[in-house]
């Protein structure tokens, strides 16, 4: 159990650093992990499935929504 928890923590830390270096704007690269989680991952939303399409509807009152969508566009623009 402890080994699995450690592996999940390590994976989440690496994903966070990966996103920070490739997608975050310069002013957000210095944020701590707790701040990143609060600003960009703890967002009220609803997943809606209609037909063949899935949509994620986010709260319109989210304070950091401009930064969120900037990071999302950066991630989408990465070519593998």
mmCIF file of the N, C-alpha and C atoms, coordinates in Angstrom:
data_MODEL
# 
_entry.id   MODEL 
# 
loop_
_atom_site.group_PDB 
_atom_site.id 
_atom_site.type_symbol 
_atom_site.label_atom_id 
_atom_site.label_alt_id 
_atom_site.label_comp_id 
_atom_site.label_asym_id 
_atom_site.label_entity_id 
_atom_site.label_seq_id 
_atom_site.pdbx_PDB_ins_code 
_atom_site.Cartn_x 
_atom_site.Cartn_y 
_atom_site.Cartn_z 
_atom_site.occupancy 
_atom_site.B_iso_or_equiv 
_atom_site.pdbx_formal_charge 
_atom_site.auth_seq_id 
_atom_site.auth_comp_id 
_atom_site.auth_asym_id 
_atom_site.auth_atom_id 
_atom_site.pdbx_PDB_model_num 
ATOM 1   N N  . UNK A 1 1  ? 0.823   -1.186 0.000   1.00 0.00 ? 1  UNK A N  1 
ATOM 2   C CA . UNK A 1 1  ? 0.000   0.000  0.000   1.00 0.00 ? 1  UNK A CA 1 
ATOM 3   C C  . UNK A 1 1  ? 0.874   1.260  0.000   1.00 0.00 ? 1  UNK A C  1 
ATOM 4   N N  . UNK A 1 2  ? 1.905   1.274  0.800   1.00 0.00 ? 2  UNK A N  1 
ATOM 5   C CA . UNK A 1 2  ? 2.785   2.442  0.854   1.00 0.00 ? 2  UNK A CA 1 
ATOM 6   C C  . UNK A 1 2  ? 3.550   2.619  -0.459  1.00 0.00 ? 2  UNK A C  1 
ATOM 7   N N  . UNK A 1 3  ? 3.933   1.523  -1.070  1.00 0.00 ? 3  UNK A N  1 
ATOM 8   C CA . UNK A 1 3  ? 4.671   1.604  -2.330  1.00 0.00 ? 3  UNK A CA 1 
ATOM 9   C C  . UNK A 1 3  ? 3.795   2.176  -3.434  1.00 0.00 ? 3  UNK A C  1 
ATOM 10  N N  . UNK A 1 4  ? 2.540   1.769  -3.473  1.00 0.00 ? 4  UNK A N  1 
ATOM 11  C CA . UNK A 1 4  ? 1.616   2.277  -4.492  1.00 0.00 ? 4  UNK A CA 1 
ATOM 12  C C  . UNK A 1 4  ? 1.364   3.768  -4.266  1.00 0.00 ? 4  UNK A C  1 
ATOM 13  N N  . UNK A 1 5  ? 1.176   4.139  -3.018  1.00 0.00 ? 5  UNK A N  1 
ATOM 14  C CA . UNK A 1 5  ? 0.956   5.556  -2.709  1.00 0.00 ? 5  UNK A CA 1 
ATOM 15  C C  . UNK A 1 5  ? 2.175   6.393  -3.109  1.00 0.00 ? 5  UNK A C  1 
ATOM 16  N N  . UNK A 1 6  ? 3.360   5.870  -2.870  1.00 0.00 ? 6  UNK A N  1 
ATOM 17  C CA . UNK A 1 6  ? 4.582   6.573  -3.242  1.00 0.00 ? 6  UNK A CA 1 
ATOM 18  C C  . UNK A 1 6  ? 4.685   6.715  -4.757  1.00 0.00 ? 6  UNK A C  1 
ATOM 19  N N  . UNK A 1 7  ? 4.343   5.675  -5.504  1.00 0.00 ? 7  UNK A N  1 
ATOM 20  C CA . UNK A 1 7  ? 4.400   5.729  -6.963  1.00 0.00 ? 7  UNK A CA 1 
ATOM 21  C C  . UNK A 1 7  ? 3.393   6.741  -7.528  1.00 0.00 ? 7  UNK A C  1 
ATOM 22  N N  . UNK A 1 8  ? 2.196   6.795  -6.956  1.00 0.00 ? 8  UNK A N  1 
ATOM 23  C CA . UNK A 1 8  ? 1.190   7.758  -7.407  1.00 0.00 ? 8  UNK A CA 1 
ATOM 24  C C  . UNK A 1 8  ? 1.647   9.184  -7.101  1.00 0.00 ? 8  UNK A C  1 
ATOM 25  N N  . UNK A 1 9  ? 2.226   9.384  -5.930  1.00 0.00 ? 9  UNK A N  1 
ATOM 26  C CA . UNK A 1 9  ? 2.743   10.709 -5.572  1.00 0.00 ? 9  UNK A CA 1 
ATOM 27  C C  . UNK A 1 9  ? 3.871   11.119 -6.504  1.00 0.00 ? 9  UNK A C  1 
ATOM 28  N N  . UNK A 1 10 ? 4.743   10.191 -6.818  1.00 0.00 ? 10 UNK A N  1 
ATOM 29  C CA . UNK A 1 10 ? 5.851   10.474 -7.725  1.00 0.00 ? 10 UNK A CA 1 
ATOM 30  C C  . UNK A 1 10 ? 5.353   10.803 -9.128  1.00 0.00 ? 10 UNK A C  1 
ATOM 31  N N  . UNK A 1 11 ? 4.371   10.072 -9.588  1.00 0.00 ? 11 UNK A N  1 
ATOM 32  C CA . UNK A 1 11 ? 3.782   10.327 -10.905 1.00 0.00 ? 11 UNK A CA 1 
ATOM 33  C C  . UNK A 1 11 ? 3.121   11.702 -10.953 1.00 0.00 ? 11 UNK A C  1 
ATOM 34  N N  . UNK A 1 12 ? 2.359   12.041 -9.924  1.00 0.00 ? 12 UNK A N  1 
ATOM 35  C CA . UNK A 1 12 ? 1.689   13.341 -9.920  1.00 0.00 ? 12 UNK A CA 1 
ATOM 36  C C  . UNK A 1 12 ? 2.702   14.482 -9.838  1.00 0.00 ? 12 UNK A C  1 
ATOM 37  N N  . UNK A 1 13 ? 3.772   14.303 -9.097  1.00 0.00 ? 13 UNK A N  1 
ATOM 38  C CA . UNK A 1 13 ? 4.811   15.322 -9.010  1.00 0.00 ? 13 UNK A CA 1 
ATOM 39  C C  . UNK A 1 13 ? 5.487   15.525 -10.360 1.00 0.00 ? 13 UNK A C  1 
ATOM 40  N N  . UNK A 1 14 ? 5.768   14.441 -11.058 1.00 0.00 ? 14 UNK A N  1 
ATOM 41  C CA . UNK A 1 14 ? 6.404   14.539 -12.377 1.00 0.00 ? 14 UNK A CA 1 
ATOM 42  C C  . UNK A 1 14 ? 5.487   15.160 -13.418 1.00 0.00 ? 14 UNK A C  1 
ATOM 43  N N  . UNK A 1 15 ? 4.210   14.835 -13.376 1.00 0.00 ? 15 UNK A N  1 
ATOM 44  C CA . UNK A 1 15 ? 3.247   15.449 -14.301 1.00 0.00 ? 15 UNK A CA 1 
ATOM 45  C C  . UNK A 1 15 ? 3.149   16.943 -14.025 1.00 0.00 ? 15 UNK A C  1 
ATOM 46  N N  . UNK A 1 16 ? 3.139   17.300 -12.750 1.00 0.00 ? 16 UNK A N  1 
ATOM 47  C CA . UNK A 1 16 ? 3.082   18.707 -12.373 1.00 0.00 ? 16 UNK A CA 1 
ATOM 48  C C  . UNK A 1 16 ? 4.295   19.469 -12.903 1.00 0.00 ? 16 UNK A C  1 
ATOM 49  N N  . UNK A 1 17 ? 5.482   18.932 -12.723 1.00 0.00 ? 17 UNK A N  1 
ATOM 50  C CA . UNK A 1 17 ? 6.690   19.586 -13.222 1.00 0.00 ? 17 UNK A CA 1 
ATOM 51  C C  . UNK A 1 17 ? 6.716   19.639 -14.744 1.00 0.00 ? 17 UNK A C  1 
ATOM 52  N N  . UNK A 1 18 ? 6.227   18.592 -15.396 1.00 0.00 ? 18 UNK A N  1 
ATOM 53  C CA . UNK A 1 18 ? 6.143   18.556 -16.850 1.00 0.00 ? 18 UNK A CA 1 
ATOM 54  C C  . UNK A 1 18 ? 5.233   19.672 -17.356 1.00 0.00 ? 18 UNK A C  1 
ATOM 55  N N  . UNK A 1 19 ? 4.062   19.811 -16.740 1.00 0.00 ? 19 UNK A N  1 
ATOM 56  C CA . UNK A 1 19 ? 3.136   20.871 -17.131 1.00 0.00 ? 19 UNK A CA 1 
ATOM 57  C C  . UNK A 1 19 ? 3.727   22.243 -16.851 1.00 0.00 ? 19 UNK A C  1 
ATOM 58  N N  . UNK A 1 20 ? 4.402   22.378 -15.727 1.00 0.00 ? 20 UNK A N  1 
ATOM 59  C CA . UNK A 1 20 ? 4.961   23.668 -15.349 1.00 0.00 ? 20 UNK A CA 1 
ATOM 60  C C  . UNK A 1 20 ? 6.016   24.127 -16.356 1.00 0.00 ? 20 UNK A C  1 
ATOM 61  N N  . UNK A 1 21 ? 6.866   23.233 -16.792 1.00 0.00 ? 21 UNK A N  1 
ATOM 62  C CA . UNK A 1 21 ? 7.940   23.638 -17.704 1.00 0.00 ? 21 UNK A CA 1 
ATOM 63  C C  . UNK A 1 21 ? 7.450   23.846 -19.138 1.00 0.00 ? 21 UNK A C  1 
ATOM 64  N N  . UNK A 1 22 ? 6.436   23.101 -19.576 1.00 0.00 ? 22 UNK A N  1 
ATOM 65  C CA . UNK A 1 22 ? 6.005   23.192 -20.971 1.00 0.00 ? 22 UNK A CA 1 
ATOM 66  C C  . UNK A 1 22 ? 4.802   24.090 -21.216 1.00 0.00 ? 22 UNK A C  1 
ATOM 67  N N  . UNK A 1 23 ? 3.927   24.259 -20.229 1.00 0.00 ? 23 UNK A N  1 
ATOM 68  C CA . UNK A 1 23 ? 2.658   24.925 -20.516 1.00 0.00 ? 23 UNK A CA 1 
ATOM 69  C C  . UNK A 1 23 ? 2.389   26.171 -19.690 1.00 0.00 ? 23 UNK A C  1 
ATOM 70  N N  . UNK A 1 24 ? 3.020   26.316 -18.557 1.00 0.00 ? 24 UNK A N  1 
ATOM 71  C CA . UNK A 1 24 ? 2.687   27.444 -17.692 1.00 0.00 ? 24 UNK A CA 1 
ATOM 72  C C  . UNK A 1 24 ? 3.326   28.732 -18.192 1.00 0.00 ? 24 UNK A C  1 
ATOM 73  N N  . UNK A 1 25 ? 2.631   29.876 -18.017 1.00 0.00 ? 25 UNK A N  1 
ATOM 74  C CA . UNK A 1 25 ? 3.261   31.161 -18.332 1.00 0.00 ? 25 UNK A CA 1 
ATOM 75  C C  . UNK A 1 25 ? 4.373   31.460 -17.324 1.00 0.00 ? 25 UNK A C  1 
ATOM 76  N N  . UNK A 1 26 ? 5.225   32.391 -17.650 1.00 0.00 ? 26 UNK A N  1 
ATOM 77  C CA . UNK A 1 26 ? 6.396   32.674 -16.806 1.00 0.00 ? 26 UNK A CA 1 
ATOM 78  C C  . UNK A 1 26 ? 6.016   33.053 -15.387 1.00 0.00 ? 26 UNK A C  1 
ATOM 79  N N  . UNK A 1 27 ? 4.934   33.809 -15.212 1.00 0.00 ? 27 UNK A N  1 
ATOM 80  C CA . UNK A 1 27 ? 4.572   34.256 -13.870 1.00 0.00 ? 27 UNK A CA 1 
ATOM 81  C C  . UNK A 1 27 ? 4.018   33.116 -12.999 1.00 0.00 ? 27 UNK A C  1 
ATOM 82  N N  . UNK A 1 28 ? 3.581   32.020 -13.611 1.00 0.00 ? 28 UNK A N  1 
ATOM 83  C CA . UNK A 1 28 ? 3.026   30.910 -12.844 1.00 0.00 ? 28 UNK A CA 1 
ATOM 84  C C  . UNK A 1 28 ? 4.021   29.769 -12.654 1.00 0.00 ? 28 UNK A C  1 
ATOM 85  N N  . UNK A 1 29 ? 5.193   29.852 -13.253 1.00 0.00 ? 29 UNK A N  1 
ATOM 86  C CA . UNK A 1 29 ? 6.155   28.761 -13.129 1.00 0.00 ? 29 UNK A CA 1 
ATOM 87  C C  . UNK A 1 29 ? 6.728   28.628 -11.733 1.00 0.00 ? 29 UNK A C  1 
ATOM 88  N N  . UNK A 1 30 ? 6.700   29.686 -10.952 1.00 0.00 ? 30 UNK A N  1 
ATOM 89  C CA . UNK A 1 30 ? 7.255   29.646 -9.606  1.00 0.00 ? 30 UNK A CA 1 
ATOM 90  C C  . UNK A 1 30 ? 6.258   29.261 -8.527  1.00 0.00 ? 30 UNK A C  1 
ATOM 91  N N  . UNK A 1 31 ? 5.026   28.921 -8.911  1.00 0.00 ? 31 UNK A N  1 
ATOM 92  C CA . UNK A 1 31 ? 4.011   28.566 -7.922  1.00 0.00 ? 31 UNK A CA 1 
ATOM 93  C C  . UNK A 1 31 ? 4.331   27.239 -7.241  1.00 0.00 ? 31 UNK A C  1 
ATOM 94  N N  . UNK A 1 32 ? 3.922   27.132 -5.995  1.00 0.00 ? 32 UNK A N  1 
ATOM 95  C CA . UNK A 1 32 ? 4.077   25.871 -5.278  1.00 0.00 ? 32 UNK A CA 1 
ATOM 96  C C  . UNK A 1 32 ? 2.989   24.907 -5.715  1.00 0.00 ? 32 UNK A C  1 
ATOM 97  N N  . UNK A 1 33 ? 3.203   23.634 -5.426  1.00 0.00 ? 33 UNK A N  1 
ATOM 98  C CA . UNK A 1 33 ? 2.255   22.602 -5.858  1.00 0.00 ? 33 UNK A CA 1 
ATOM 99  C C  . UNK A 1 33 ? 0.872   22.832 -5.260  1.00 0.00 ? 33 UNK A C  1 
ATOM 100 N N  . UNK A 1 34 ? 0.804   23.253 -4.003  1.00 0.00 ? 34 UNK A N  1 
ATOM 101 C CA . UNK A 1 34 ? -0.493  23.509 -3.372  1.00 0.00 ? 34 UNK A CA 1 
ATOM 102 C C  . UNK A 1 34 ? -1.246  24.628 -4.095  1.00 0.00 ? 34 UNK A C  1 
ATOM 103 N N  . UNK A 1 35 ? -0.536  25.669 -4.494  1.00 0.00 ? 35 UNK A N  1 
ATOM 104 C CA . UNK A 1 35 ? -1.172  26.785 -5.209  1.00 0.00 ? 35 UNK A CA 1 
ATOM 105 C C  . UNK A 1 35 ? -1.659  26.349 -6.589  1.00 0.00 ? 35 UNK A C  1 
ATOM 106 N N  . UNK A 1 36 ? -0.873  25.540 -7.266  1.00 0.00 ? 36 UNK A N  1 
ATOM 107 C CA . UNK A 1 36 ? -1.271  25.041 -8.588  1.00 0.00 ? 36 UNK A CA 1 
ATOM 108 C C  . UNK A 1 36 ? -2.520  24.183 -8.466  1.00 0.00 ? 36 UNK A C  1 
ATOM 109 N N  . UNK A 1 37 ? -2.555  23.321 -7.472  1.00 0.00 ? 37 UNK A N  1 
ATOM 110 C CA . UNK A 1 37 ? -3.721  22.463 -7.267  1.00 0.00 ? 37 UNK A CA 1 
ATOM 111 C C  . UNK A 1 37 ? -4.958  23.315 -6.976  1.00 0.00 ? 37 UNK A C  1 
ATOM 112 N N  . UNK A 1 38 ? -4.812  24.329 -6.148  1.00 0.00 ? 38 UNK A N  1 
ATOM 113 C CA . UNK A 1 38 ? -5.946  25.175 -5.794  1.00 0.00 ? 38 UNK A CA 1 
ATOM 114 C C  . UNK A 1 38 ? -6.443  25.984 -6.992  1.00 0.00 ? 38 UNK A C  1 
ATOM 115 N N  . UNK A 1 39 ? -5.537  26.538 -7.772  1.00 0.00 ? 39 UNK A N  1 
ATOM 116 C CA . UNK A 1 39 ? -5.927  27.403 -8.886  1.00 0.00 ? 39 UNK A CA 1 
ATOM 117 C C  . UNK A 1 39 ? -6.444  26.660 -10.104 1.00 0.00 ? 39 UNK A C  1 
ATOM 118 N N  . UNK A 1 40 ? -5.817  25.525 -10.444 1.00 0.00 ? 40 UNK A N  1 
ATOM 119 C CA . UNK A 1 40 ? -6.091  24.920 -11.741 1.00 0.00 ? 40 UNK A CA 1 
ATOM 120 C C  . UNK A 1 40 ? -6.777  23.554 -11.690 1.00 0.00 ? 40 UNK A C  1 
ATOM 121 N N  . UNK A 1 41 ? -6.778  22.898 -10.550 1.00 0.00 ? 41 UNK A N  1 
ATOM 122 C CA . UNK A 1 41 ? -7.381  21.564 -10.507 1.00 0.00 ? 41 UNK A CA 1 
ATOM 123 C C  . UNK A 1 41 ? -8.643  21.500 -9.653  1.00 0.00 ? 41 UNK A C  1 
ATOM 124 N N  . UNK A 1 42 ? -8.785  22.357 -8.677  1.00 0.00 ? 42 UNK A N  1 
ATOM 125 C CA . UNK A 1 42 ? -9.986  22.359 -7.843  1.00 0.00 ? 42 UNK A CA 1 
ATOM 126 C C  . UNK A 1 42 ? -10.984 23.361 -8.414  1.00 0.00 ? 42 UNK A C  1 
ATOM 127 N N  . UNK A 1 43 ? -11.579 22.989 -9.520  1.00 0.00 ? 43 UNK A N  1 
ATOM 128 C CA . UNK A 1 43 ? -12.529 23.846 -10.220 1.00 0.00 ? 43 UNK A CA 1 
ATOM 129 C C  . UNK A 1 43 ? -13.859 23.106 -10.307 1.00 0.00 ? 43 UNK A C  1 
ATOM 130 N N  . UNK A 1 44 ? -14.940 23.798 -9.933  1.00 0.00 ? 44 UNK A N  1 
ATOM 131 C CA . UNK A 1 44 ? -16.258 23.188 -10.023 1.00 0.00 ? 44 UNK A CA 1 
ATOM 132 C C  . UNK A 1 44 ? -16.627 23.017 -11.489 1.00 0.00 ? 44 UNK A C  1 
ATOM 133 N N  . UNK A 1 45 ? -17.108 21.842 -11.824 1.00 0.00 ? 45 UNK A N  1 
ATOM 134 C CA . UNK A 1 45 ? -17.481 21.585 -13.203 1.00 0.00 ? 45 UNK A CA 1 
ATOM 135 C C  . UNK A 1 45 ? -18.376 20.368 -13.320 1.00 0.00 ? 45 UNK A C  1 
ATOM 136 N N  . UNK A 1 46 ? -18.866 20.156 -14.520 1.00 0.00 ? 46 UNK A N  1 
ATOM 137 C CA . UNK A 1 46 ? -19.753 19.024 -14.766 1.00 0.00 ? 46 UNK A CA 1 
ATOM 138 C C  . UNK A 1 46 ? -19.400 18.410 -16.106 1.00 0.00 ? 46 UNK A C  1 
ATOM 139 N N  . UNK A 1 47 ? -19.279 17.091 -16.150 1.00 0.00 ? 47 UNK A N  1 
ATOM 140 C CA . UNK A 1 47 ? -19.002 16.381 -17.389 1.00 0.00 ? 47 UNK A CA 1 
ATOM 141 C C  . UNK A 1 47 ? -20.327 15.965 -18.009 1.00 0.00 ? 47 UNK A C  1 
ATOM 142 N N  . UNK A 1 48 ? -20.578 16.418 -19.233 1.00 0.00 ? 48 UNK A N  1 
ATOM 143 C CA . UNK A 1 48 ? -21.841 16.139 -19.912 1.00 0.00 ? 48 UNK A CA 1 
ATOM 144 C C  . UNK A 1 48 ? -21.558 15.277 -21.125 1.00 0.00 ? 48 UNK A C  1 
ATOM 145 N N  . UNK A 1 49 ? -22.306 14.185 -21.229 1.00 0.00 ? 49 UNK A N  1 
ATOM 146 C CA . UNK A 1 49 ? -22.159 13.253 -22.344 1.00 0.00 ? 49 UNK A CA 1 
ATOM 147 C C  . UNK A 1 49 ? -23.432 13.303 -23.169 1.00 0.00 ? 49 UNK A C  1 
ATOM 148 N N  . UNK A 1 50 ? -23.307 13.714 -24.432 1.00 0.00 ? 50 UNK A N  1 
ATOM 149 C CA . UNK A 1 50 ? -24.471 13.764 -25.308 1.00 0.00 ? 50 UNK A CA 1 
ATOM 150 C C  . UNK A 1 50 ? -24.084 13.188 -26.661 1.00 0.00 ? 50 UNK A C  1 
ATOM 151 N N  . UNK A 1 51 ? -24.759 12.155 -27.045 1.00 0.00 ? 51 UNK A N  1 
ATOM 152 C CA . UNK A 1 51 ? -24.443 11.519 -28.315 1.00 0.00 ? 51 UNK A CA 1 
ATOM 153 C C  . UNK A 1 51 ? -23.039 10.956 -28.308 1.00 0.00 ? 51 UNK A C  1 
ATOM 154 N N  . UNK A 1 52 ? -22.217 11.403 -29.232 1.00 0.00 ? 52 UNK A N  1 
ATOM 155 C CA . UNK A 1 52 ? -20.830 10.950 -29.302 1.00 0.00 ? 52 UNK A CA 1 
ATOM 156 C C  . UNK A 1 52 ? -19.861 11.971 -28.745 1.00 0.00 ? 52 UNK A C  1 
ATOM 157 N N  . UNK A 1 53 ? -20.349 12.953 -28.062 1.00 0.00 ? 53 UNK A N  1 
ATOM 158 C CA . UNK A 1 53 ? -19.507 14.046 -27.600 1.00 0.00 ? 53 UNK A CA 1 
ATOM 159 C C  . UNK A 1 53 ? -19.543 14.165 -26.078 1.00 0.00 ? 53 UNK A C  1 
ATOM 160 N N  . UNK A 1 54 ? -18.379 14.414 -25.504 1.00 0.00 ? 54 UNK A N  1 
ATOM 161 C CA . UNK A 1 54 ? -18.297 14.669 -24.072 1.00 0.00 ? 54 UNK A CA 1 
ATOM 162 C C  . UNK A 1 54 ? -17.802 16.104 -23.895 1.00 0.00 ? 54 UNK A C  1 
ATOM 163 N N  . UNK A 1 55 ? -18.475 16.846 -23.028 1.00 0.00 ? 55 UNK A N  1 
ATOM 164 C CA . UNK A 1 55 ? -18.096 18.230 -22.782 1.00 0.00 ? 55 UNK A CA 1 
ATOM 165 C C  . UNK A 1 55 ? -17.888 18.434 -21.292 1.00 0.00 ? 55 UNK A C  1 
ATOM 166 N N  . UNK A 1 56 ? -16.898 19.230 -20.979 1.00 0.00 ? 56 UNK A N  1 
ATOM 167 C CA . UNK A 1 56 ? -16.624 19.599 -19.601 1.00 0.00 ? 56 UNK A CA 1 
ATOM 168 C C  . UNK A 1 56 ? -17.058 21.041 -19.421 1.00 0.00 ? 56 UNK A C  1 
ATOM 169 N N  . UNK A 1 57 ? -18.086 21.233 -18.616 1.00 0.00 ? 57 UNK A N  1 
ATOM 170 C CA . UNK A 1 57 ? -18.578 22.584 -18.350 1.00 0.00 ? 57 UNK A CA 1 
ATOM 171 C C  . UNK A 1 57 ? -18.005 23.032 -17.015 1.00 0.00 ? 57 UNK A C  1 
ATOM 172 N N  . UNK A 1 58 ? -17.247 24.120 -17.063 1.00 0.00 ? 58 UNK A N  1 
ATOM 173 C CA . UNK A 1 58 ? -16.621 24.655 -15.871 1.00 0.00 ? 58 UNK A CA 1 
ATOM 174 C C  . UNK A 1 58 ? -17.429 25.823 -15.328 1.00 0.00 ? 58 UNK A C  1 
ATOM 175 N N  . UNK A 1 59 ? -17.209 26.127 -14.077 1.00 0.00 ? 59 UNK A N  1 
ATOM 176 C CA . UNK A 1 59 ? -17.879 27.248 -13.437 1.00 0.00 ? 59 UNK A CA 1 
ATOM 177 C C  . UNK A 1 59 ? -17.479 28.557 -14.127 1.00 0.00 ? 59 UNK A C  1 
ATOM 178 N N  . UNK A 1 60 ? -18.435 29.436 -14.352 1.00 0.00 ? 60 UNK A N  1 
ATOM 179 C CA . UNK A 1 60 ? -18.142 30.715 -14.988 1.00 0.00 ? 60 UNK A CA 1 
ATOM 180 C C  . UNK A 1 60 ? -17.590 31.728 -13.992 1.00 0.00 ? 60 UNK A C  1 
ATOM 181 N N  . UNK A 1 61 ? -17.646 31.417 -12.715 1.00 0.00 ? 61 UNK A N  1 
ATOM 182 C CA . UNK A 1 61 ? -17.175 32.334 -11.682 1.00 0.00 ? 61 UNK A CA 1 
ATOM 183 C C  . UNK A 1 61 ? -15.785 31.976 -11.179 1.00 0.00 ? 61 UNK A C  1 
ATOM 184 N N  . UNK A 1 62 ? -15.073 31.174 -11.928 1.00 0.00 ? 62 UNK A N  1 
ATOM 185 C CA . UNK A 1 62 ? -13.728 30.775 -11.529 1.00 0.00 ? 62 UNK A CA 1 
ATOM 186 C C  . UNK A 1 62 ? -12.782 31.959 -11.691 1.00 0.00 ? 62 UNK A C  1 
ATOM 187 N N  . UNK A 1 63 ? -12.055 32.300 -10.637 1.00 0.00 ? 63 UNK A N  1 
ATOM 188 C CA . UNK A 1 63 ? -11.202 33.488 -10.626 1.00 0.00 ? 63 UNK A CA 1 
ATOM 189 C C  . UNK A 1 63 ? -10.053 33.372 -11.620 1.00 0.00 ? 63 UNK A C  1 
ATOM 190 N N  . UNK A 1 64 ? -9.484  32.184 -11.759 1.00 0.00 ? 64 UNK A N  1 
ATOM 191 C CA . UNK A 1 64 ? -8.298  31.993 -12.591 1.00 0.00 ? 64 UNK A CA 1 
ATOM 192 C C  . UNK A 1 64 ? -8.626  31.352 -13.936 1.00 0.00 ? 64 UNK A C  1 
ATOM 193 N N  . UNK A 1 65 ? -9.801  31.617 -14.486 1.00 0.00 ? 65 UNK A N  1 
ATOM 194 C CA . UNK A 1 65 ? -10.196 30.925 -15.711 1.00 0.00 ? 65 UNK A CA 1 
ATOM 195 C C  . UNK A 1 65 ? -9.361  31.357 -16.917 1.00 0.00 ? 65 UNK A C  1 
ATOM 196 N N  . UNK A 1 66 ? -8.904  32.591 -16.974 1.00 0.00 ? 66 UNK A N  1 
ATOM 197 C CA . UNK A 1 66 ? -8.055  33.001 -18.100 1.00 0.00 ? 66 UNK A CA 1 
ATOM 198 C C  . UNK A 1 66 ? -6.742  32.231 -18.101 1.00 0.00 ? 66 UNK A C  1 
ATOM 199 N N  . UNK A 1 67 ? -6.124  32.094 -16.921 1.00 0.00 ? 67 UNK A N  1 
ATOM 200 C CA . UNK A 1 67 ? -4.885  31.335 -16.818 1.00 0.00 ? 67 UNK A CA 1 
ATOM 201 C C  . UNK A 1 67 ? -5.126  29.852 -17.128 1.00 0.00 ? 67 UNK A C  1 
ATOM 202 N N  . UNK A 1 68 ? -6.266  29.320 -16.667 1.00 0.00 ? 68 UNK A N  1 
ATOM 203 C CA . UNK A 1 68 ? -6.604  27.924 -16.922 1.00 0.00 ? 68 UNK A CA 1 
ATOM 204 C C  . UNK A 1 68 ? -6.694  27.649 -18.413 1.00 0.00 ? 68 UNK A C  1 
ATOM 205 N N  . UNK A 1 69 ? -7.406  28.506 -19.145 1.00 0.00 ? 69 UNK A N  1 
ATOM 206 C CA . UNK A 1 69 ? -7.575  28.282 -20.578 1.00 0.00 ? 69 UNK A CA 1 
ATOM 207 C C  . UNK A 1 69 ? -6.282  28.547 -21.346 1.00 0.00 ? 69 UNK A C  1 
ATOM 208 N N  . UNK A 1 70 ? -5.445  29.444 -20.855 1.00 0.00 ? 70 UNK A N  1 
ATOM 209 C CA . UNK A 1 70 ? -4.133  29.644 -21.477 1.00 0.00 ? 70 UNK A CA 1 
ATOM 210 C C  . UNK A 1 70 ? -3.294  28.365 -21.361 1.00 0.00 ? 70 UNK A C  1 
ATOM 211 N N  . UNK A 1 71 ? -3.285  27.773 -20.186 1.00 0.00 ? 71 UNK A N  1 
ATOM 212 C CA . UNK A 1 71 ? -2.530  26.529 -19.978 1.00 0.00 ? 71 UNK A CA 1 
ATOM 213 C C  . UNK A 1 71 ? -3.127  25.404 -20.814 1.00 0.00 ? 71 UNK A C  1 
ATOM 214 N N  . UNK A 1 72 ? -4.447  25.345 -20.890 1.00 0.00 ? 72 UNK A N  1 
ATOM 215 C CA . UNK A 1 72 ? -5.101  24.316 -21.703 1.00 0.00 ? 72 UNK A CA 1 
ATOM 216 C C  . UNK A 1 72 ? -4.724  24.459 -23.169 1.00 0.00 ? 72 UNK A C  1 
ATOM 217 N N  . UNK A 1 73 ? -4.703  25.684 -23.701 1.00 0.00 ? 73 UNK A N  1 
ATOM 218 C CA . UNK A 1 73 ? -4.288  25.899 -25.095 1.00 0.00 ? 73 UNK A CA 1 
ATOM 219 C C  . UNK A 1 73 ? -2.833  25.504 -25.308 1.00 0.00 ? 73 UNK A C  1 
ATOM 220 N N  . UNK A 1 74 ? -1.981  25.809 -24.334 1.00 0.00 ? 74 UNK A N  1 
ATOM 221 C CA . UNK A 1 74 ? -0.578  25.428 -24.440 1.00 0.00 ? 74 UNK A CA 1 
ATOM 222 C C  . UNK A 1 74 ? -0.434  23.910 -24.501 1.00 0.00 ? 74 UNK A C  1 
ATOM 223 N N  . UNK A 1 75 ? -1.170  23.202 -23.663 1.00 0.00 ? 75 UNK A N  1 
ATOM 224 C CA . UNK A 1 75 ? -1.107  21.739 -23.658 1.00 0.00 ? 75 UNK A CA 1 
ATOM 225 C C  . UNK A 1 75 ? -1.627  21.170 -24.980 1.00 0.00 ? 75 UNK A C  1 
ATOM 226 N N  . UNK A 1 76 ? -2.723  21.747 -25.489 1.00 0.00 ? 76 UNK A N  1 
ATOM 227 C CA . UNK A 1 76 ? -3.289  21.266 -26.751 1.00 0.00 ? 76 UNK A CA 1 
ATOM 228 C C  . UNK A 1 76 ? -2.356  21.540 -27.924 1.00 0.00 ? 76 UNK A C  1 
ATOM 229 N N  . UNK A 1 77 ? -1.532  22.578 -27.825 1.00 0.00 ? 77 UNK A N  1 
ATOM 230 C CA . UNK A 1 77 ? -0.650  22.914 -28.940 1.00 0.00 ? 77 UNK A CA 1 
ATOM 231 C C  . UNK A 1 77 ? 0.623   22.051 -28.979 1.00 0.00 ? 77 UNK A C  1 
ATOM 232 N N  . UNK A 1 78 ? 0.883   21.314 -27.908 1.00 0.00 ? 78 UNK A N  1 
ATOM 233 C CA . UNK A 1 78 ? 2.065   20.443 -27.910 1.00 0.00 ? 78 UNK A CA 1 
ATOM 234 C C  . UNK A 1 78 ? 1.876   19.343 -28.938 1.00 0.00 ? 78 UNK A C  1 
ATOM 235 N N  . UNK A 1 79 ? 2.868   19.140 -29.755 1.00 0.00 ? 79 UNK A N  1 
ATOM 236 C CA . UNK A 1 79 ? 2.768   18.069 -30.751 1.00 0.00 ? 79 UNK A CA 1 
ATOM 237 C C  . UNK A 1 79 ? 3.674   16.931 -30.328 1.00 0.00 ? 79 UNK A C  1 
ATOM 238 N N  . UNK A 1 80 ? 3.166   15.767 -30.394 1.00 0.00 ? 80 UNK A N  1 
ATOM 239 C CA . UNK A 1 80 ? 3.927   14.585 -29.972 1.00 0.00 ? 80 UNK A CA 1 
ATOM 240 C C  . UNK A 1 80 ? 4.555   14.017 -31.179 1.00 0.00 ? 80 UNK A C  1 
# 
